Amino acid sequence: MSNDALKEIHQILKKKLDAYTEFLDLTLLLKKALEAEEMAVAARMIERRATLIGVIDGLDREAGRYRKTVPYHLMGIIARGTASISSDMDEKIRRILSANGDCCFAATERLTKVKRELQSLRDQEEGLRGYNRHSEPMARFLNVRT
């Protein structure tokens, strides 16, 4: 039983590590897209990451259900047997968090730039309105008989 349980948990964790790896790759692509201001690419990367989050959540539920069936006295064996892959997942998560922070920074920079551009347009619009207010009213009718 312990060998089968270890294999099953290890398989689930391997799938999860693969999903983390893909998530990291997508996050790095998202960062590049945000920095290059390629918003259509960024949107696709965000959608794909959301899909992967669903996959990872499903793997977490599967692992949780499987762990409930493993006898308590085998948990230590399973923990030791999955320590290496768990360590790999921890490292992957750290890299994901770092890359995600870079994405947040790039997105914040883009937002700040767009806000400045919008404010500039508002200022220009206000300036144009100011010119319009101070002009002489246009004659609506000219009397050509006199």
C-alpha positions in Angstrom: 0.0 0.0 0.0 2.7 2.5 0.9 4.5 2.1 -2.4 1.3 2.5 -4.4 0.3 5.6 -2.3 3.8 7.1 -2.8 3.6 6.5 -6.6 0.1 8.1 -6.8 1.0 11.1 -4.7 4.2 11.5 -6.6 2.3 11.4 -9.9 -0.1 14.1 -8.8 2.8 16.3 -7.5 4.7 15.8 -10.8 1.6 17.0 -12.8 1.4 20.0 -10.4 5.1 20.8 -10.9 4.6 20.6 -14.7 1.6 23.0 -14.3 3.8 25.3 -12.2 6.5 25.2 -14.8 4.0 26.2 -17.5 2.6 28.9 -15.3 6.1 30.3 -14.8 6.7 30.3 -18.5 3.4 32.1 -19.1 4.2 34.6 -16.4 7.5 35.4 -18.1 5.8 35.8 -21.4 3.2 38.1 -19.8 6.0 40.2 -18.4 7.5 40.6 -21.8 4.1 41.5 -23.3 3.4 44.1 -20.7 6.8 45.7 -21.1 6.3 45.7 -24.9 2.8 47.1 -24.4 1.3 44.2 -26.4 -2.0 44.1 -24.6 -3.6 41.4 -26.8 -0.7 39.0 -26.1 -0.9 40.0 -22.4 -4.7 39.2 -22.3 -4.1 35.8 -23.8 -1.3 35.0 -21.3 -3.7 36.0 -18.4 -6.4 33.8 -19.8 -4.0 30.8 -20.1 -2.8 31.4 -16.6 -6.3 31.4 -15.3 -6.9 28.1 -16.9 -3.8 26.7 -15.3 -4.9 27.9 -11.9 -8.0 25.8 -12.4 -5.8 22.8 -13.3 -3.7 23.3 -10.2 -6.7 23.6 -8.0 -8.0 20.4 -9.4 -4.7 18.6 -8.7 -4.8 20.0 -5.1 -8.3 18.6 -4.6 -7.2 15.2 -6.1 -4.2 15.1 -3.8 -6.3 16.0 -0.8 -8.8 13.3 -1.5 -6.0 10.7 -2.0 -4.2 11.8 1.2 -7.4 11.1 3.1 -7.3 7.5 2.1 -3.7 6.9 3.2 -3.3 5.5 6.7 -1.7 7.9 9.2 1.3 5.7 9.8 2.3 5.9 6.1 2.2 9.7 6.0 5.9 10.0 7.1 7.0 7.7 4.4 5.1 9.6 1.8 6.4 12.9 3.0 10.0 11.7 2.8 9.3 10.2 -0.6 8.0 13.4 -2.0 10.4 15.8 -0.3 12.5 16.4 -3.5 9.5 17.2 -5.7 8.0 19.3 -3.0 11.3 21.3 -2.8 11.2 21.7 -6.6 7.6 23.1 -6.3 8.6 25.5 -3.6 11.4 26.9 -5.8 9.1 27.2 -8.7 6.6 29.0 -6.6 9.3 31.5 -5.5 10.2 32.1 -9.1 6.5 32.6 -10.0 6.0 35.1 -7.2 9.1 37.1 -8.3 8.0 37.1 -12.0 4.4 38.0 -11.0 5.8 40.9 -9.0 7.6 42.1 -12.1 4.3 41.8 -14.0 2.6 43.9 -11.4 5.3 46.5 -11.7 5.1 46.6 -15.5 1.3 46.8 -15.4 1.5 49.7 -12.8 3.9 51.5 -15.0 1.6 51.2 -18.0 -1.4 52.3 -15.9 0.6 55.4 -14.8 1.5 56.2 -18.4 -2.1 55.9 -19.6 -3.3 58.1 -16.8 -0.8 60.8 -17.8 -1.9 60.5 -21.4 -5.5 60.9 -20.4 -4.8 63.9 -18.2 -2.9 65.5 -21.1 -5.9 64.9 -23.4 -8.2 66.5 -20.7 -5.9 69.5 -20.4 -5.9 69.9 -24.2 -9.7 69.6 -24.3 -10.1 72.2 -21.6 -7.7 74.5 -23.4 -9.7 74.2 -26.6 -12.9 75.0 -24.7 -11.3 78.1 -23.3 -10.6 79.4 -26.8 -14.1 78.8 -27.8 -15.6 80.6 -24.9 -13.7 83.8 -25.6 -14.4 84.2 -29.3 -16.9 86.6 -30.7 -20.3 85.1 -31.6 -20.7 84.3 -35.2 -23.3 86.4 -37.1 -26.2 84.2 -37.9 -27.8 86.4 -40.6 -26.3 89.0 -42.9 -28.5 91.7 -44.2 -27.4 92.0 -47.9 -30.2 94.6 -48.8 -28.6 97.6 -47.2 
